[in-house]
Amino acid sequence: MSTKTLERRVSLFQRPTTVRDILKGKNIIEINDFEDLVPAAEERGENEGILLKYIPIIPEGYYSAQNFSKRGPFVNLNTFDGNGRLLRENEQGSLKARREANDKYSREDGPFIGWAWKDPEKYWHMVRPTTVIEGHRLLIHGIESGQITEKTKIREYHAKDSPANTVKVELPSRSENKTYEVTLEHVPDFQGEDRFVEWTRLRTRHECDIKINDFTLRFNARTVTYCPHDVAAYVAHSRNIAETKRRIISQPFPLFTEPELRLYFTLTHHTMIQERILDNGVIRERKRPLTFPEIDTFLMDSWLLHGNDKTFYVESPTKAFQRGSTTRGKRMRDYDWNPQSAGMKF
């Protein structure tokens, strides 16, 4: 891989961190209440930035954003307490489970970090929205880059030590001149009778800093978490099945609408928080960018505010056309993936 190719990719995935990079020269929208952020982000213009003033995003009882990310509340998706029979009988995929949860939970129940479900072996699986969006960004970048070194590669793999459907996917690092090989286990078949069970069991094997740190900080040994490489690998496999076999497999990781992507970029590239901290016994003011756990809470808030189908769901172009919609049904690869673009209404 050329140095320019790597530099371009690193620049694409690098977040701004200073007040100068995020707010300088912009018209500032001041937010004083947690629930005002999502509506304000929808209206944000290209030359506007958002400043959260003294908003306690992380609830009391958590000593850091990372602690909240590991131990904070998740929205529980109904998998019938891990009962495989009921999953089959109810044809309970992840989309159906998220829709049901969206009807059950409200903004007053939050803030939440993401979604979680239990598989038949009683393992909890946790998915955070920032992980999902970053995974799709990595995949879309590879598709659009035109560079062979940026592409994902899917290899047939038959695990001798497991009857589970297993796939190996090779994809580039977001920040280094290297590749990661992700092994996907318990990949659901598009027509097998266990397709409504296997999505709940999805596991991955590979080593990156995110996975290693996530494992060392895990508070429950019977917990499965995911990183952006896992998402990119699974979606790449899904695309391959759709293109070669014209079939759709279950998606443990939700798709998302273009307004949700714009909200994410507003939070990562155009928002800072102003807060008071105690520094050596002295109270002082500081401005800083949001952490990923904090961003997760606002993305989940948008899901609670606008509903699942306007935030973490992508309607097929055919269905959108049949309904006469001119705004829904857009392919994700055709979204505006520029972090500098304005907000967008849901």
Secondary structure, 3 states (H helix, E strand, C coil): CCHHHHHHHHHHHCCCCCHHHHHCCCEEEEECCHHHHHHHHHHCCCCEEEEEECCCCCCCCCCCHHHHHHHCCCEECCCHHHCHHHHHHCCCCHHHHHHHHHHHCCHHHCCCCCEEEECCCCCEEEECHHHHHHHHHHHHHHHHHCCHHHCCEEEECCCCCCCCCEEEEEEECCCCCCEEEEEEECCCCCCCCCHHHHHHHCEEECCCHHHHHHHHCCCCCCEEECCHHHHHHHHHHHHHHHHHHCCCCCCCCCCCCHHHHHHHHHHHHCEEEEEEEEECCEEEEEEEECCHHHHHHHHHHHHHHHCHHHHCCCCCHHHHHHHCCCCCCCCHHHCCCCCCCCCCCC
